[in-house]
Every structure is written in structure tokens, then in C-alpha cells.
Amino acid sequence: MDYEIFEGLLSRQQPFSRAERVADLLREEVARMLLSEVKDPRIQGLVTVMSVKVTKDLRHANFFVSVLGGVSGEKAAMKGLEKAKGFMRRNLGKRLRMRRIPELHFKLDETIRAQENIERLLQKIHE
């Protein structure tokens, strides 16, 4: 392998921003809390954190979650997440060495639903 080509590839890569590193850390910690610490039955075992986007100023974190249980399960889980938001933010403050813990915002991740819709449409085309 040509070292110059390899070195050129490395130099073109963008380093991870602080917001991306914080987003990864928050995703891991909140997912861990949802599995073992949050006792709300509307959330336990039904919610999966798909991705996290943190603003550049690190003041807001948008959690995109997937919920099992249909539309009624989604509504109940989103209410449970809103209720548990303060508990999670307080625990993040204890665990993470950050000056400010971002405000947590939970949103449904629509990518799985969109993917299923595309697959359904492709299935119709092939029939």
C-alpha cells in the first residue's frame, strides 16, 4: 500500500466535533438509564435510542427514539420520557464532567417507518 495515498486519506477526514462526542456519550448514558434505572412502565424495554443530535453550543440534545407497541405505545412512551426527563438530566449531571448538561428533547425516529413504507412500495412495483 502506498503510504502517501494512505496519509492523504487520513488528512482529508474531518475530526469529530465536540458536539458529536457529547452526543455519543449522551446516547450511551441515556440508553443505559432507560434499560436499568428508569422505572416508568411506559418506557421499560420499549424505547430504543436511535441517534442523538447536540447543538454546537451544547445547550440542547435531540434524542431520536424508536418505540415498540404501535401508535398508542408511542404516545404513552413519549409521555413517560417527558416525565423522566428531569431524572435523566439530573443523573447525567452527576455522571458526566461537563459544565452544563444539555436540555433533553425526545422525538420519534421516523426512519424505520419510512423504510418500511419504501419497502412496501417496492414490493408493489415488483408484483
N, C-alpha and C positions, 0 to 999 in steps of 0.2 A: 504494500500500500504506500502510495506516495505521501510523504509526511506533509508537504506543502499543501496538498489538497485537503488533507485532514485538518491541518491547522486553520485553513481558510473557512472550513465549515464551522469550526468551533468559534471563530471570531465573529461570524455572522449571527450567531444565536443571541437572542435578547436575554439578558439576565432577568431572573424573576423579580418582580417589583415587591415592595414591602406589602402592598395590599394583597397580592397573590399568596404570599407566605402566611399572612394573617388569616386569609380566607381558608387555606388548607388546615391551619391549626384550629380555627373555629369549627370547621366541618367535623374534624376528628373528635373534638371535645363535646360538641353538642350531640353528635351521634352516640357517643359513649353515655352521655347523660340520658338520652331518650331510651336507651336499652336497659339501663340499670337503676337510674336514680329518680326519674320522673314517675310518679305512682298513679298518674291520671289514667283510668281505664280507657279513655277515648284515644289515648296515644300509644299505650304499651303494645309493642310488637306490630303496630300498623303503619308507622311512619318511618320512611327512609329518607335521609338527607342525600339528595342527588348532587347538588352543587351549591356553592356559596360565592356571591359576588360582594366585595367590600369596596366602598367608595375610596378614592385616593386619599381623602383626608381621614380615613379610618373611623368615621363617626357613625356610619350605617352599614349593616351587613344584611343582605337579602339572601335568605335560605330558600332554595327551591326544593320542595319535598314531594315525594310520591306517597300516596296513601292507599292502602288496601281497603276494600269494603264498599265500593260504589260511591254514588253521589252523597247519600246520607252519611256514610262513613267519613267522607272527605269533609263535609260540613262540621261534623262532630269533632274530628281530629283538629281542624283549623281552630275551632273554639278552644279546645284543650291546649293547643300550642300558644294561643294568645294568653290564656290563663297562666301557663307555666313560664312565660317569657321572663318575668321578673326573677323567678327562682333560678333559671338558667343563667341569666346575666350576672346575678349575684355570685353564683358558683364560679363562673368564668373569671370574675374579678379576684376571687381567692386563688385560683389555679394559675392564671397567666400573669406574667410580669409585664403588664402594659400600663401605661399612664392612664389611658381611657379605654374602657370596654365599649365597643360599638353598640348602638341601638339594634335590637334584633327584629327583623321583619320576616315573616313566613309567607311564602307564596306557593301555590300548587305548580308543580312542574308539568307542563303540558306536552313535553316532547314524546313521552310514551304514548299518550293518546293520539298525537299527530302521526306517529309512526304506525300505529295500528290502523289508522284511517288510510294512510298511503298504501299499506299492505292490502287492505280490503279493496281499494280502488284498483290496484294492480291485479288482484285476483279476478275481479270482474272483467278486466281487459283480456286476460288470458282465457277466460271462459267463452 
